[in-house]
Amino acid sequence: MPGALIVSSGEKGRDMLCGVLTDMGAGDISTVTSGAEARRGFADADWQVILINTPLSDEFGHELAVFAAGSTGAGVVLLVKAEMADEVAARVEDAGVFVVPKPLNRALLFGAVKLAQAANRRIMGLQRQNNILQQKIDDIRLVDRAKCALIQYRLLTEPEAHKYIEREAMDSRRTRREVAQAILRMYEGGC
């Protein structure tokens, strides 16, 4: 497990959670004691799992869990007293937060952390896929701008401009994006 953040006001809870994560093979474990510290920590690193042991010194922790689930790709596990677990779970489940009742059952916590890791891997895969698709959209926009430049400055039709870019890319063994950038540099002075 690459990175885990433990948010716990109590030293005993932090030590116990560190022990569990170490037993699971966690390499990089960071600990903070408050919600404010944790929010600053979200920006500093790309966590795989965030464990929040409620209550915290400056807030209860369920708002922090929802914030963490929405602003990071980490799997978030919220540890709550058993009598409050159902109520808190109703508030945070829609955000994708796993709620584990206290006192802790080591096997249940282990399972929740494993599920959080799986959720994190899935989110990271979707983010990679999203980045690839975003790059393709940017390429299409750039090629369309180059087509417009060819239509405007060389008086080509849209199919002719398209064919020109395709042929130029094949003949020069460059991508359509590189050809489009060269066309835009030539006719518009930049891209």
MDAnalysis code that builds the backbone (N, CA, C; Angstrom):
import MDAnalysis as mda
import numpy as np

u = mda.Universe.empty(573, n_residues=191, atom_resindex=np.repeat(np.arange(191), 3), trajectory=True)
u.add_TopologyAttr("name", ["N", "CA", "C"] * 191)
u.add_TopologyAttr("resid", np.arange(1, 192))
u.add_TopologyAttr("resname", ["MET", "PRO", "GLY", "ALA", "LEU", "ILE", "VAL", "SER", "SER", "GLY", "GLU", "LYS", "GLY", "ARG", "ASP", "MET", "LEU", "CYS", "GLY", "VAL", "LEU", "THR", "ASP", "MET", "GLY", "ALA", "GLY", "ASP", "ILE", "SER", "THR", "VAL", "THR", "SER", "GLY", "ALA", "GLU", "ALA", "ARG", "ARG", "GLY", "PHE", "ALA", "ASP", "ALA", "ASP", "TRP", "GLN", "VAL", "ILE", "LEU", "ILE", "ASN", "THR", "PRO", "LEU", "SER", "ASP", "GLU", "PHE", "GLY", "HIS", "GLU", "LEU", "ALA", "VAL", "PHE", "ALA", "ALA", "GLY", "SER", "THR", "GLY", "ALA", "GLY", "VAL", "VAL", "LEU", "LEU", "VAL", "LYS", "ALA", "GLU", "MET", "ALA", "ASP", "GLU", "VAL", "ALA", "ALA", "ARG", "VAL", "GLU", "ASP", "ALA", "GLY", "VAL", "PHE", "VAL", "VAL", "PRO", "LYS", "PRO", "LEU", "ASN", "ARG", "ALA", "LEU", "LEU", "PHE", "GLY", "ALA", "VAL", "LYS", "LEU", "ALA", "GLN", "ALA", "ALA", "ASN", "ARG", "ARG", "ILE", "MET", "GLY", "LEU", "GLN", "ARG", "GLN", "ASN", "ASN", "ILE", "LEU", "GLN", "GLN", "LYS", "ILE", "ASP", "ASP", "ILE", "ARG", "LEU", "VAL", "ASP", "ARG", "ALA", "LYS", "CYS", "ALA", "LEU", "ILE", "GLN", "TYR", "ARG", "LEU", "LEU", "THR", "GLU", "PRO", "GLU", "ALA", "HIS", "LYS", "TYR", "ILE", "GLU", "ARG", "GLU", "ALA", "MET", "ASP", "SER", "ARG", "ARG", "THR", "ARG", "ARG", "GLU", "VAL", "ALA", "GLN", "ALA", "ILE", "LEU", "ARG", "MET", "TYR", "GLU", "GLY", "GLY", "CYS"])
u.atoms.positions = np.array([
    [0.856, -1.176, 0.000],
    [0.000, 0.000, 0.000],
    [0.899, 1.235, 0.000],
    [0.836, 2.083, -1.034],
    [1.751, 3.208, -1.148],
    [1.598, 4.277, -0.076],
    [0.412, 4.790, 0.180],
    [0.293, 5.898, 1.107],
    [-0.995, 5.861, 1.897],
    [-0.860, 6.043, 3.212],
    [-2.037, 6.071, 4.078],
    [-1.927, 7.264, 5.005],
    [-3.048, 7.910, 5.237],
    [-3.123, 9.027, 6.171],
    [-4.055, 8.630, 7.296],
    [-3.579, 8.760, 8.524],
    [-4.398, 8.484, 9.699],
    [-4.711, 9.810, 10.362],
    [-6.004, 10.077, 10.564],
    [-6.445, 11.288, 11.247],
    [-7.062, 10.837, 12.562],
    [-6.385, 11.127, 13.666],
    [-6.853, 10.686, 14.978],
    [-6.322, 11.622, 16.046],
    [-7.216, 12.107, 16.912],
    [-6.792, 13.002, 17.990],
    [-6.079, 12.247, 19.096],
    [-6.470, 11.011, 19.328],
    [-5.881, 10.229, 20.412],
    [-4.645, 9.467, 19.977],
    [-3.627, 9.505, 20.822],
    [-2.370, 8.824, 20.502],
    [-2.552, 7.308, 20.466],
    [-3.368, 6.798, 21.378],
    [-3.610, 5.352, 21.443],
    [-4.253, 4.859, 20.137],
    [-5.240, 5.605, 19.643],
    [-5.900, 5.251, 18.383],
    [-4.954, 5.310, 17.204],
    [-4.121, 6.356, 17.179],
    [-3.138, 6.482, 16.088],
    [-2.186, 5.297, 16.077],
    [-1.683, 4.939, 17.268],
    [-0.730, 3.828, 17.352],
    [-1.363, 2.515, 16.900],
    [-2.612, 2.286, 17.319],
    [-3.301, 1.050, 16.952],
    [-3.532, 0.993, 15.437],
    [-3.978, 2.105, 14.855],
    [-4.225, 2.137, 13.410],
    [-2.920, 1.998, 12.627],
    [-1.859, 2.605, 13.111],
    [-0.539, 2.438, 12.473],
    [-0.128, 0.970, 12.486],
    [-0.392, 0.305, 13.608],
    [-0.064, -1.115, 13.715],
    [-0.829, -1.958, 12.718],
    [-2.134, -1.675, 12.576],
    [-2.964, -2.426, 11.623],
    [-2.459, -2.208, 10.200],
    [-2.189, -0.949, 9.845],
    [-1.723, -0.662, 8.483],
    [-0.341, -1.263, 8.230],
    [0.501, -1.253, 9.233],
    [1.825, -1.865, 9.091],
    [1.689, -3.369, 8.865],
    [0.767, -4.001, 9.610],
    [0.516, -5.435, 9.421],
    [0.012, -5.738, 8.011],
    [-0.673, -4.758, 7.406],
    [-1.213, -4.940, 6.056],
    [-0.162, -4.664, 4.984],
    [1.013, -4.207, 5.399],
    [2.072, -3.949, 4.430],
    [2.146, -2.514, 3.963],
    [1.553, -1.600, 4.722],
    [1.598, -0.189, 4.348],
    [3.020, 0.325, 4.475],
    [3.458, 1.048, 3.467],
    [4.809, 1.583, 3.497],
    [4.866, 2.970, 4.088],
    [4.179, 3.898, 3.490],
    [4.240, 5.303, 3.877],
    [2.987, 5.659, 4.671],
    [3.109, 5.792, 5.987],
    [1.971, 6.136, 6.835],
    [2.242, 7.490, 7.468],
    [1.312, 8.422, 7.283],
    [1.406, 9.728, 7.926],
    [0.251, 9.870, 8.894],
    [0.478, 10.612, 9.967],
    [-0.581, 10.829, 10.951],
    [-0.745, 12.314, 11.214],
    [-1.992, 12.726, 11.413],
    [-2.319, 14.091, 11.821],
    [-3.355, 14.005, 12.933],
    [-3.512, 15.109, 13.678],
    [-4.383, 15.067, 14.848],
    [-5.670, 15.857, 14.711],
    [-5.836, 16.614, 13.633],
    [-7.046, 17.436, 13.501],
    [-7.545, 17.453, 12.063],
    [-8.790, 17.883, 11.908],
    [-9.375, 17.999, 10.580],
    [-8.674, 19.051, 9.741],
    [-8.300, 20.170, 10.366],
    [-7.620, 21.241, 9.635],
    [-6.270, 20.764, 9.105],
    [-5.532, 20.054, 9.940],
    [-4.245, 19.496, 9.513],
    [-4.434, 18.511, 8.361],
    [-5.477, 17.698, 8.462],
    [-5.754, 16.699, 7.426],
    [-6.076, 17.368, 6.102],
    [-6.890, 18.425, 6.137],
    [-7.241, 19.132, 4.893],
    [-5.994, 19.677, 4.203],
    [-5.064, 20.191, 4.986],
    [-3.798, 20.657, 4.395],
    [-3.006, 19.477, 3.832],
    [-3.071, 18.332, 4.504],
    [-2.349, 17.141, 4.063],
    [-2.888, 16.540, 2.779],
    [-4.169, 16.781, 2.475],
    [-4.758, 16.236, 1.244],
    [-4.051, 16.801, 0.024],
    [-3.650, 18.061, 0.091],
    [-3.005, 18.699, -1.049],
    [-1.543, 18.278, -1.190],
    [-0.935, 17.845, -0.086],
    [0.495, 17.536, -0.099],
    [0.839, 16.199, -0.738],
    [-0.088, 15.254, -0.703],
    [0.239, 13.907, -1.189],
    [-0.983, 13.263, -1.822],
    [-0.726, 12.194, -2.554],
    [-1.789, 11.430, -3.198],
    [-1.995, 10.157, -2.386],
    [-2.912, 10.200, -1.427],
    [-3.126, 9.085, -0.513],
    [-3.940, 7.988, -1.167],
    [-3.615, 6.753, -0.809],
    [-4.420, 5.629, -1.268],
    [-5.574, 5.393, -0.303],
    [-5.307, 5.508, 0.992],
    [-6.323, 5.278, 2.020],
    [-6.223, 6.377, 3.068],
    [-7.382, 6.875, 3.501],
    [-7.448, 7.835, 4.604],
    [-8.327, 7.226, 5.686],
    [-7.757, 7.063, 6.892],
    [-8.499, 6.545, 8.043],
    [-8.780, 7.703, 8.984],
    [-10.055, 7.907, 9.334],
    [-10.436, 8.993, 10.238],
    [-11.054, 8.375, 11.483],
    [-10.398, 8.580, 12.623],
    [-10.849, 8.051, 13.906],
    [-11.606, 9.160, 14.637],
    [-12.927, 9.065, 14.696],
    [-13.744, 10.111, 15.312],
    [-13.827, 9.914, 16.814],
    [-14.134, 10.959, 17.573],
    [-14.185, 12.371, 17.180],
    [-12.780, 12.973, 17.124],
    [-12.649, 14.035, 16.342],
    [-11.379, 14.742, 16.236],
    [-11.379, 15.921, 17.206],
    [-10.235, 16.544, 17.377],
    [-10.131, 17.643, 18.338],
    [-10.872, 18.894, 17.886],
    [-10.980, 19.124, 16.587],
    [-11.607, 20.353, 16.100],
    [-12.946, 20.140, 15.395],
    [-13.349, 18.908, 15.169],
    [-14.631, 18.590, 14.548],
    [-14.929, 17.117, 14.778],
    [-16.144, 16.711, 14.421],
    [-16.474, 15.297, 14.624],
    [-15.712, 14.410, 13.655],
    [-15.736, 14.762, 12.372],
    [-14.975, 13.999, 11.391],
    [-15.764, 13.556, 10.178],
    [-17.097, 13.551, 10.256],
    [-17.858, 13.083, 9.095],
    [-17.790, 14.081, 7.941],
    [-17.719, 15.399, 8.257],
    [-17.571, 16.391, 7.182],
    [-16.215, 16.229, 6.499],
    [-15.200, 15.964, 7.304],
    [-13.862, 15.729, 6.765],
    [-13.854, 14.513, 5.848],
    [-14.554, 13.460, 6.248],
    [-14.613, 12.239, 5.435],
    [-15.266, 12.507, 4.086],
    [-16.376, 13.254, 4.092],
    [-17.063, 13.592, 2.840],
    [-16.160, 14.466, 1.973],
    [-15.485, 15.434, 2.594],
    [-14.566, 16.306, 1.866],
    [-13.432, 15.491, 1.246],
    [-12.857, 14.576, 2.026],
    [-11.751, 13.742, 1.538],
    [-12.196, 12.872, 0.368],
    [-13.386, 12.286, 0.488],
    [-13.888, 11.421, -0.582],
    [-14.143, 12.213, -1.859],
    [-14.571, 13.472, -1.712],
    [-14.874, 14.290, -2.880],
    [-13.672, 14.963, -3.507],
    [-12.643, 15.235, -2.719],
    [-11.522, 16.016, -3.238],
    [-10.257, 15.195, -3.493],
    [-10.259, 13.929, -3.101],
    [-9.098, 13.074, -3.359],
    [-9.573, 11.784, -4.018],
    [-8.653, 11.009, -4.501],
    [-9.000, 9.704, -5.055],
    [-8.858, 8.591, -4.032],
    [-8.611, 8.968, -2.788],
    [-8.355, 7.979, -1.737],
    [-9.629, 7.264, -1.317],
    [-9.460, 6.029, -0.868],
    [-10.538, 5.329, -0.193],
    [-10.587, 5.846, 1.236],
    [-11.776, 6.206, 1.719],
    [-11.908, 6.830, 3.039],
    [-12.650, 5.886, 3.975],
    [-12.038, 5.637, 5.146],
    [-12.642, 4.791, 6.178],
    [-12.849, 5.662, 7.412],
    [-14.089, 5.705, 7.902],
    [-14.453, 6.515, 9.065],
    [-14.757, 5.585, 10.230],
    [-14.042, 5.757, 11.334],
    [-14.233, 4.933, 12.527],
    [-15.119, 5.698, 13.506],
    [-16.286, 5.110, 13.853],
    [-17.299, 5.796, 14.654],
    [-17.778, 4.863, 15.757],
    [-18.162, 5.440, 16.922],
    [-18.737, 4.630, 18.001],
    [-19.934, 3.858, 17.469],
    [-20.087, 2.620, 17.933],
    [-21.110, 1.705, 17.414],
    [-22.510, 2.292, 17.489],
    [-22.833, 3.001, 18.582],
    [-24.191, 3.538, 18.724],
    [-24.499, 4.661, 17.733],
    [-23.474, 5.258, 17.138],
    [-23.676, 6.338, 16.168],
    [-23.416, 5.887, 14.734],
    [-22.939, 4.681, 14.553],
    [-22.472, 4.223, 13.240],
    [-23.549, 4.292, 12.167],
    [-24.771, 3.842, 12.474],
    [-25.829, 3.852, 11.457],
    [-26.197, 5.268, 11.048],
    [-26.297, 6.160, 12.019],
    [-26.657, 7.555, 11.731],
    [-25.582, 8.234, 10.884],
    [-24.334, 8.040, 11.252],
    [-23.229, 8.647, 10.505],
    [-23.115, 8.012, 9.121],
    [-23.300, 6.701, 9.042],
    [-23.225, 6.011, 7.747],
    [-24.258, 6.565, 6.779],
    [-25.459, 6.874, 7.283],
    [-26.501, 7.435, 6.420],
    [-26.065, 8.775, 5.830],
    [-25.254, 9.528, 6.572],
    [-24.788, 10.838, 6.096],
    [-23.644, 10.742, 5.090],
    [-22.801, 9.732, 5.234],
    [-21.563, 9.714, 4.440],
    [-21.499, 8.642, 3.357],
    [-22.411, 7.687, 3.373],
    [-22.340, 6.586, 2.399],
    [-22.427, 7.062, 0.961],
    [-23.277, 8.066, 0.700],
    [-23.434, 8.550, -0.674],
    [-22.141, 9.144, -1.228],
    [-21.256, 9.588, -0.345],
    [-19.971, 10.137, -0.778],
    [-18.938, 9.038, -1.013],
    [-19.274, 7.790, -0.676],
    [-18.347, 6.683, -0.880],
    [-17.436, 6.423, 0.303],
    [-17.873, 6.834, 1.491],
    [-17.075, 6.646, 2.705],
    [-17.481, 5.336, 3.370],
    [-16.499, 4.535, 3.784],
    [-16.758, 3.291, 4.513],
    [-16.805, 3.609, 6.006],
    [-17.852, 3.166, 6.696],
    [-17.987, 3.407, 8.134],
    [-17.744, 2.096, 8.875],
    [-16.842, 2.142, 9.864],
    [-16.526, 0.977, 10.690],
    [-16.859, 1.334, 12.137],
    [-17.703, 0.515, 12.799],
    [-18.068, 0.830, 14.189],
    [-16.934, 0.507, 15.166],
    [-16.877, 1.315, 16.254],
    [-15.933, 1.076, 17.351],
    [-16.727, 0.537, 18.528],
    [-16.188, -0.310, 19.370],
    [-14.806, -0.789, 19.387],
    [-14.504, -1.632, 18.147],
    [-13.263, -1.535, 17.739],
    [-12.860, -2.110, 16.459],
    [-12.718, -3.619, 16.496],
    [-13.246, -4.216, 15.466],
    [-13.001, -5.622, 15.167],
    [-11.898, -5.600, 14.108],
    [-10.752, -6.134, 14.428],
    [-9.590, -6.063, 13.535],
    [-9.898, -6.615, 12.141],
    [-10.638, -7.703, 12.077],
    [-10.971, -8.302, 10.781],
    [-11.869, -7.373, 9.967],
    [-12.830, -6.719, 10.626],
    [-13.722, -5.789, 9.933],
    [-12.946, -4.578, 9.422],
    [-12.050, -4.054, 10.255],
    [-11.224, -2.924, 9.836],
    [-10.330, -3.326, 8.661],
    [-9.737, -4.502, 8.746],
    [-8.888, -5.013, 7.674],
    [-9.682, -5.076, 6.367],
    [-10.910, -5.615, 6.437],
    [-11.763, -5.707, 5.250],
    [-12.131, -4.344, 4.696],
    [-12.444, -3.395, 5.583],
    [-12.803, -2.047, 5.136],
    [-11.627, -1.362, 4.449],
    [-10.439, -1.537, 4.992],
    [-9.249, -0.939, 4.371],
    [-8.989, -1.575, 3.007],
    [-9.164, -2.889, 2.902],
    [-8.995, -3.564, 1.607],
    [-10.006, -3.035, 0.582],
    [-11.262, -2.837, 1.015],
    [-12.271, -2.273, 0.113],
    [-11.907, -0.847, -0.296],
    [-11.404, -0.069, 0.650],
    [-10.989, 1.302, 0.346],
    [-9.842, 1.305, -0.664],
    [-8.910, 0.367, -0.521],
    [-7.814, 0.254, -1.485],
    [-8.348, -0.089, -2.872],
    [-9.294, -1.009, -2.925],
    [-9.882, -1.394, -4.213],
    [-10.598, -0.208, -4.847],
    [-11.321, 0.558, -4.038],
    [-12.013, 1.747, -4.549],
    [-11.001, 2.752, -5.085],
    [-9.899, 2.927, -4.373],
    [-8.856, 3.843, -4.820],
    [-8.266, 3.409, -6.156],
    [-7.978, 2.117, -6.304],
    [-7.422, 1.624, -7.575],
    [-8.399, 1.852, -8.725],
    [-9.666, 1.637, -8.463],
    [-10.670, 1.849, -9.504],
    [-10.749, 3.327, -9.893],
    [-10.734, 4.207, -8.901],
    [-10.784, 5.647, -9.168],
    [-9.552, 6.082, -9.954],
    [-8.378, 5.584, -9.577],
    [-7.150, 5.946, -10.290],
    [-7.202, 5.474, -11.745],
    [-7.750, 4.287, -11.972],
    [-7.908, 3.789, -13.338],
    [-8.842, 4.663, -14.151],
    [-9.932, 5.079, -13.538],
    [-10.878, 5.960, -14.224],
    [-10.261, 7.326, -14.501],
    [-9.446, 7.827, -13.568],
    [-8.780, 9.108, -13.799],
    [-7.789, 9.010, -14.956],
    [-7.051, 7.899, -15.029],
    [-6.128, 7.708, -16.163],
    [-6.896, 7.685, -17.481],
    [-8.003, 6.942, -17.489],
    [-8.827, 6.851, -18.692],
    [-9.391, 8.226, -19.056],
    [-9.819, 8.975, -18.065],
    [-10.347, 10.316, -18.293],
    [-9.269, 11.228, -18.881],
    [-8.042, 11.133, -18.379],
    [-6.946, 11.947, -18.910],
    [-6.661, 11.618, -20.368],
    [-6.715, 10.334, -20.712],
    [-6.498, 9.918, -22.103],
    [-7.585, 10.496, -23.005],
    [-8.833, 10.391, -22.564],
    [-9.943, 10.928, -23.357],
    [-9.849, 12.449, -23.478],
    [-9.446, 13.111, -22.402],
    [-9.292, 14.566, -22.433],
    [-8.218, 14.966, -23.440],
    [-7.131, 14.196, -23.495],
    [-6.065, 14.466, -24.458],
    [-6.578, 14.292, -25.890],
    [-7.400, 13.270, -26.116],
    [-7.965, 13.060, -27.454],
    [-8.872, 14.219, -27.852],
    [-9.659, 14.710, -26.912],
    [-10.530, 15.860, -27.191],
    [-9.688, 17.082, -27.540],
    [-8.610, 17.311, -26.781],
    [-7.721, 18.438, -27.074],
    [-7.093, 18.298, -28.457],
    [-6.707, 17.070, -28.824],
    [-6.136, 16.830, -30.151],
    [-7.147, 17.153, -31.248],
    [-8.385, 16.724, -31.056],
    [-9.435, 16.983, -32.050],
    [-9.657, 18.485, -32.199],
    [-9.680, 19.204, -31.087],
    [-9.868, 20.664, -31.147],
    [-8.723, 21.335, -31.897],
    [-7.504, 20.880, -31.621],
    [-6.336, 21.455, -32.275],
    [-6.371, 21.185, -33.780],
    [-6.715, 19.969, -34.166],
    [-6.813, 19.621, -35.588],
    [-7.920, 20.441, -36.250],
    [-9.028, 20.638, -35.561],
    [-10.111, 21.452, -36.125],
    [-9.677, 22.904, -36.320],
    [-8.899, 23.438, -35.378],
    [-8.376, 24.800, -35.548],
    [-7.449, 24.873, -36.754],
    [-6.631, 23.829, -36.936],
    [-5.723, 23.793, -38.086],
    [-6.519, 23.706, -39.388],
    [-7.590, 22.917, -39.382],
    [-8.451, 22.841, -40.575],
    [-9.021, 24.216, -40.897],
    [-9.480, 24.922, -39.872],
    [-10.030, 26.268, -40.094],
    [-8.976, 27.203, -40.671],
    [-7.738, 27.085, -40.201],
    [-6.657, 27.912, -40.742],
    [-6.413, 27.579, -42.210],
    [-6.424, 26.288, -42.549],
    [-6.237, 25.891, -43.950],
    [-7.390, 26.387, -44.817],
    [-8.593, 26.313, -44.295],
    [-9.760, 26.796, -45.043],
    [-9.645, 28.297, -45.272],
    [-9.226, 29.021, -44.245],
    [-9.148, 30.474, -44.339],
    [-7.979, 30.947, -45.200],
    [-6.799, 30.389, -44.992],
    [-5.607, 30.915, -45.648],
    [-5.261, 30.230, -46.967],
    [-5.629, 28.958, -47.123],
    [-5.306, 28.250, -48.364],
    [-6.544, 27.995, -49.204],
    [-7.685, 28.448, -48.707],
    [-8.967, 28.345, -49.413],
    [-9.326, 26.900, -49.763],
    [-9.025, 25.978, -48.845],
    [-9.393, 24.577, -49.028],
    [-10.798, 24.354, -48.486],
    [-11.431, 23.300, -48.957],
    [-12.707, 22.901, -48.354],
    [-12.391, 22.089, -47.093],
    [-13.406, 21.819, -46.280],
    [-13.178, 21.049, -45.049],
    [-12.648, 19.655, -45.362],
    [-13.237, 18.916, -46.324],
    [-12.672, 17.591, -46.649],
    [-11.233, 17.673, -47.175],
    [-10.931, 18.712, -47.949],
    [-9.562, 18.875, -48.452],
    [-8.587, 19.167, -47.303],
    [-9.004, 20.008, -46.373],
    [-8.158, 20.334, -45.218],
    [-7.922, 19.085, -44.374],
    [-8.970, 18.303, -44.190],
    [-8.857, 17.060, -43.425],
    [-7.869, 16.113, -44.110],
    [-8.041, 15.949, -45.415],
    [-7.172, 15.052, -46.178],
    [-5.727, 15.549, -46.161],
    [-5.544, 16.868, -46.231],
    [-4.201, 17.451, -46.200],
    [-3.491, 17.111, -44.884],
    [-4.195, 17.291, -43.767],
    [-3.605, 17.010, -42.448],
    [-3.286, 15.520, -42.317],
    [-4.210, 14.669, -42.749],
    [-3.987, 13.216, -42.680],
    [-2.779, 12.813, -43.528],
    [-2.726, 13.310, -44.752],
    [-1.634, 12.947, -45.662],
    [-0.293, 13.463, -45.132],
    [-0.284, 14.696, -44.639],
    [0.940, 15.285, -44.092],
    [1.439, 14.482, -42.879],
    [0.515, 14.031, -42.056],
    [0.884, 13.231, -40.879],
    [1.491, 11.896, -41.308],
    [0.875, 11.252, -42.296],
    [1.396, 9.958, -42.759],
    [2.740, 10.121, -43.460],
    [2.835, 11.108, -44.330],
    [4.062, 11.296, -45.103],
    [5.251, 11.681, -44.223],
    [5.012, 12.467, -43.204],
    [6.122, 12.940, -42.364],
    [6.285, 12.116, -41.082],
    [5.452, 11.081, -40.948],
    [5.494, 10.194, -39.774],
    [5.385, 10.979, -38.470],
    [4.425, 11.880, -38.466],
    [4.117, 12.655, -37.261],
    [2.656, 12.432, -36.909],
    [2.301, 12.816, -35.718],
    [0.896, 12.703, -35.323],
    [0.105, 13.843, -35.946],
    [-1.190, 13.655, -36.004],
    [-2.056, 14.726, -36.510],
    [-1.924, 15.971, -35.638],
    [-1.708, 15.766, -34.338],
    [-1.533, 16.896, -33.419],
    [-0.293, 17.711, -33.807],
    [0.821, 17.023, -34.074],
    [2.057, 17.719, -34.435],
    [1.893, 18.483, -35.744],
    [1.214, 17.878, -36.706],
    [0.965, 18.552, -37.987],
    [0.080, 19.771, -37.763],
    [-0.952, 19.622, -36.955],
    [-1.862, 20.736, -36.666],
    [-1.114, 21.874, -35.981],
    [-0.230, 21.543, -35.048],
    [0.555, 22.581, -34.375],
    [1.446, 23.323, -35.370],
    [2.055, 22.590, -36.290],
    [2.912, 23.221, -37.304],
    [2.096, 24.147, -38.200],
    [0.912, 23.718, -38.589],
    [0.036, 24.549, -39.430],
    [-0.353, 25.820, -38.683],
    [-0.719, 25.679, -37.422],
    [-1.121, 26.848, -36.642],
    [0.049, 27.802, -36.419],
    [1.253, 27.258, -36.225],
    [2.428, 28.127, -36.086],
    [2.664, 28.912, -37.380],
    [2.468, 28.232, -38.503],
    [2.714, 28.859, -39.797],
    [1.698, 29.970, -40.085],
    [0.417, 29.696, -39.850],
    [-0.618, 30.634, -40.263],
    [-1.086, 31.579, -39.161],
    [-0.976, 31.170, -37.925],
    [-1.482, 32.013, -36.846],
    [-0.373, 32.501, -35.920],
    [0.837, 32.044, -36.152],
    [1.945, 32.489, -35.320],
    [1.987, 31.843, -33.946],
    [1.340, 30.723, -33.770],
    [1.373, 30.023, -32.482],
    [0.278, 28.991, -32.408],
    [0.229, 28.300, -31.279],
    [-0.843, 27.327, -31.061],
    [-1.118, 27.326, -29.608],
])
